[in-house]
């Protein structure tokens, strides 16, 4: 795959037209699948379809190694889009970086299934992962990007609330954790961000929140209680409108006495980690995720 500079990537992303309000969710989902379908998997990747107690899943492993920590990965897409097709490559690169298995799931999407359906599916998949032979909860991680980063945060809150075991660590990529859409960067970085726009965020927030208040921690985990959580790594690009979401979450976790590492990557866009093989910083960021997960889980 041809390499690009970050500036070339931004220019390419700007060339893609943004969907208007007349485009249906089905059309948006199909478009996201088409845009991601050609993303190559690292050589030596194995993908095995599984039924994670009713939640569609894929175990993704790498020939680099499979004895590392196990990770539950929650895809992005505004809670309204995203699939195995859109995120299999990112999950495969993460499997290579951690040298451990990654369980990628297709949780139920809004508006057909508003909050808390995605959280319920994530908890079900988490329990399924922990029930697999040889899995030690201390050597596990949960992660996700964009809405999947928000879902990672909401799942952590839900696991603790229900007394479920927590993972050894969590990684959140460009997380969307505040659906009030009041963060300043939504306005100040609107022109700089070539991927995420206010209209799409607003439509997705309405679809996902359903009848719940947008400040409900299940919807906007930023407003939850962040005490007694596992170590977290948050990666965010300096060009994206969700920059303040990442900063605010890191502040909340720190204020609650938790361990969180916030990485703001210069010149990077929303979920740039998905461009592994295309830009050097994507490769570096995923390598960093793998290092954090392995070190946090003692592997």
C-alpha positions in Angstrom: 0.0 0.0 0.0 1.3 3.4 -1.0 2.6 5.6 1.9 1.3 9.1 2.4 2.3 12.0 4.5 -0.2 13.2 7.1 -0.9 16.2 4.9 -1.7 14.0 1.9 -4.0 11.9 4.0 -5.9 14.9 5.1 -6.2 16.1 1.5 -7.5 12.7 0.5 -10.0 12.6 3.3 -11.3 16.0 2.3 -12.0 14.8 -1.2 -14.7 12.4 0.0 -18.1 14.0 0.1 -19.9 14.0 3.4 -23.4 12.4 3.6 -26.3 14.8 4.1 -29.3 14.2 6.3 -31.2 12.6 3.5 -28.9 9.6 3.4 -30.4 6.7 5.3 -28.6 4.7 8.0 -28.5 1.7 5.7 -26.8 3.7 3.0 -24.4 5.2 5.5 -23.5 1.7 6.8 -23.0 0.3 3.3 -20.8 3.3 2.4 -18.6 2.8 5.4 -18.2 -0.9 4.5 -17.3 -0.1 1.0 -14.7 2.5 2.1 -13.1 -0.1 4.4 -13.4 -3.3 2.4 -10.0 -3.1 0.7 -8.0 -2.5 3.9 -5.4 -5.3 3.9 -4.9 -7.6 6.9 -1.3 -8.1 8.1 0.3 -11.2 6.7 -0.3 -14.2 9.0 -3.7 -13.0 10.3 -6.2 -15.6 11.2 -9.9 -14.8 11.5 -12.4 -17.2 13.1 -16.1 -16.4 13.4 -17.7 -17.1 16.8 -21.0 -16.8 18.5 -20.1 -14.9 21.7 -23.2 -16.0 23.6 -25.5 -14.4 21.0 -23.3 -11.6 20.0 -21.6 -12.0 16.6 -17.8 -12.1 17.0 -14.5 -12.8 15.4 -11.4 -14.1 17.1 -8.5 -12.4 15.3 -5.0 -13.7 15.9 -1.5 -13.1 14.4 1.3 -15.4 13.4 3.5 -13.0 15.3 2.1 -14.7 18.4 -1.1 -15.6 20.2 0.0 -16.1 23.8 -0.2 -12.4 24.7 -3.1 -10.7 26.5 -6.6 -11.1 25.1 -8.4 -7.9 24.0 -12.1 -7.2 23.5 -12.3 -4.6 20.7 -15.4 -2.4 20.2 -15.6 -0.7 16.8 -16.5 2.9 16.1 -19.1 4.3 13.8 -21.2 6.6 15.9 -23.1 3.7 17.4 -25.1 3.7 14.1 -22.5 2.2 11.7 -19.5 -0.1 11.8 -19.0 -3.8 11.3 -16.4 -6.6 11.0 -15.6 -5.2 7.5 -14.8 -1.7 8.7 -12.6 -2.7 11.7 -11.2 -6.1 11.0 -7.9 -4.6 9.7 -7.5 -2.4 12.8 -8.2 -5.3 15.1 -5.7 -7.5 13.2 -3.0 -4.9 13.5 -3.7 -4.7 17.2 -3.5 -8.5 17.5 -0.1 -8.3 15.9 1.0 -5.5 18.3 -0.2 -7.3 21.4 0.8 -10.7 20.2 -2.5 -11.9 21.7 -6.0 -12.7 20.5 -8.5 -9.9 19.8 -12.2 -10.5 20.0 -14.0 -8.1 17.6 -17.7 -8.0 18.0 -20.7 -6.6 16.1 -22.9 -5.0 18.8 -26.4 -3.9 18.0 -26.7 -0.5 16.3 -28.9 2.5 16.8 -31.5 3.7 15.9 -32.9 0.2 15.7 -31.3 -0.6 19.1 -30.6 2.5 21.2 -28.7 2.6 24.4 -28.1 0.4 26.4 -28.2 -2.3 23.8 -24.5 -1.8 22.7 -23.4 -1.9 26.4 -25.4 -5.1 27.0 -23.8 -6.8 24.1 -20.3 -5.6 25.1 -20.9 -7.0 28.6 -22.1 -10.3 27.2 -19.0 -10.5 24.9 -16.8 -9.7 27.9 -18.2 -12.5 30.0 -17.8 -14.9 27.0 -14.1 -13.8 26.6 -13.4 -14.4 30.3 -15.1 -17.9 30.1 -12.6 -19.1 27.4 -10.0 -21.7 28.5 -6.7 -20.2 29.5 -8.0 -16.6 29.9 -6.7 -14.8 33.0 -8.6 -11.5 33.6 -5.3 -9.9 34.7 -4.0 -10.4 31.2 -7.0 -8.8 29.4 -7.8 -5.5 27.9 -10.9 -3.7 26.5 -10.5 -1.1 23.7 -12.3 0.7 21.0 -12.3 3.8 18.7 -14.6 6.8 18.4 -18.0 5.6 19.5 -16.3 2.3 20.3 -14.0 4.3 22.7 -17.1 5.7 24.3 -18.6 2.2 24.5 -15.3 1.0 26.1 -15.8 3.7 28.8 -19.5 2.9 29.3 -18.7 -0.8 29.5 -16.1 -0.2 32.2 -18.7 1.7 34.2 -21.3 -1.1 33.6 -18.9 -3.9 34.5 -18.0 -2.2 37.8 -21.7 -1.4 38.6 -22.7 -5.1 38.1 -19.7 -6.5 40.0 -18.1 -8.0 36.9 -14.3 -8.4 36.8 -12.5 -5.5 35.2 -9.8 -5.9 32.6 -6.1 -5.3 33.2 -6.2 -2.1 31.2 -8.2 -0.2 28.6 -7.2 1.7 25.4 -9.4 4.4 23.9 -8.8 5.8 20.5 -10.4 9.2 19.7 -13.1 8.4 22.2 -16.6 10.0 21.9 -17.6 10.2 25.5 -19.8 13.3 25.7 -23.0 13.3 23.7 -24.1 16.7 24.9 -22.0 18.1 22.1 -21.0 21.0 24.2 -17.2 20.6 24.0 -15.4 23.6 22.6 -13.3 21.7 20.1 -16.4 20.7 18.2 -16.4 24.3 17.0 -12.8 25.4 17.2 -11.6 22.4 15.2 -14.5 22.0 12.8 -12.6 23.3 9.9 -9.5 21.3 10.7 -11.2 17.9 11.0 -11.7 16.3 7.6 -13.7 13.4 8.9 -16.2 14.1 11.7 -18.8 16.8 11.4 -21.4 18.2 13.8 -24.4 17.0 11.7 -23.3 13.4 11.8 -22.6 13.5 15.5 -25.9 15.1 16.3 -27.8 12.6 14.2 -25.9 9.7 15.8 -26.4 11.1 19.3 -30.2 11.4 18.8 -30.3 7.8 17.5 -28.3 6.3 20.2 -29.6 8.2 23.3 -33.2 7.4 22.4 -35.3 8.3 25.4 -32.4 8.7 27.7 -30.9 12.0 28.8 -27.7 12.8 27.0 -25.9 13.3 30.3 -26.8 9.8 31.5 -23.4 8.1 32.0 -24.6 5.2 29.9 -25.0 7.6 27.0 -22.1 10.0 27.9 -19.7 8.0 30.1 -17.7 11.2 30.7 -20.3 12.0 33.5 -19.8 8.7 35.3 -17.9 7.8 38.4 -14.3 7.0 37.4 -13.0 5.8 40.7 -11.2 2.4 40.9 -10.7 1.8 37.2 -7.9 0.0 35.5 -5.0 1.9 33.8 -6.0 3.6 30.6 -4.3 4.9 27.5 -6.2 7.5 25.5 -4.9 8.5 22.0 -6.4 11.4 20.2 -5.4 13.5 17.1 -4.8 17.2 17.4 -6.9 17.9 14.3 -10.1 16.2 15.5 -13.3 17.7 16.9 -13.3 15.1 19.7 -10.0 16.4 21.1 -11.8 17.9 24.1 -13.7 14.6 24.8 -10.4 12.9 25.3 -8.9 15.6 27.4 -12.1 15.8 29.6 -12.1 12.0 30.2 -8.4 12.1 31.2 -9.1 14.9 33.6 -12.1 13.0 35.1 -10.1 9.8 35.5 -7.2 11.6 37.1 -9.4 13.5 39.5 -10.9 10.2 40.6 -7.4 8.9 41.4 -7.0 6.7 38.4 -4.1 6.1 36.1 -4.5 7.5 32.6 -2.1 8.3 29.9 -3.3 10.9 27.4 -1.5 11.1 24.1 -2.2 14.0 21.7 -0.7 13.2 18.3 0.3 16.3 16.2 -1.2 16.5 12.7 -3.4 13.4 13.2 -7.0 12.9 12.3 -9.9 10.9 13.8 -8.9 7.3 14.4 -5.7 7.6 12.3 -4.7 4.2 13.7 -6.9 2.7 11.0 -4.5 3.8 8.4 -1.8 1.3 9.2 0.5 0.8 6.3 -0.4 4.2 4.8 1.1 6.6 7.3 3.9 6.1 9.7 2.2 7.5 12.7 -0.6 5.0 12.4 1.9 2.2 12.6 3.6 3.9 15.5 0.4 4.5 17.4 -0.8 0.8 17.1 2.7 -0.3 18.2 2.3 1.9 21.2 -1.1 0.4 22.0 0.4 -3.0 22.0 3.2 -1.9 24.2 0.8 -0.4 26.7 -1.5 -3.4 26.8 1.4 -5.8 27.3 3.1 -3.8 30.0 -0.1 -3.1 31.8 -1.0 -6.8 31.9 2.5 -8.0 32.8 3.3 -9.7 29.5 
